[in-house]
């Protein structure tokens, strides 16, 4: 069974915290907050496509190169894991 994207983000938050990467932790927490906000509004869990859509929207809204890099790497990692499983 492949790891879903939301679980991957949560795992990455833990890893970034252990690594002491405050910027990455902040970005990942921001992503989780957005996902949770929409889940509360819609009163249901989001599927992978909806979460991917949120990430794409966030990428468009951000202009910091490092934020884009982190978000793009996260999506690529999730896609690679999905292909492996």
C-alpha positions, 0 to 999 in steps of 0.5 A: 500500500502506498503512503498517502500524501498527507501522511508523507507531509506529516512524516516530513514535518517530523524529519525536518524538526529532527534536522533542525530545519525551521524553514522547511518545518514551517512550510510543511506545517503551513501545508498541513494547516491548509489541508486541515482547514479545507477538510474542516470546511468540506467536512471530509478527508481530501483525496490525493488529487485534492491535496495535489491541487492545494499544493499546486495553488500554494506553489503559484501563490509563493514567490520564494525560491526555497518554498517552491523547491520544498513543495516541488521536492515533496510532490516528486517524493510522493510521486516516486513512492506512488510509482514504487508501490 
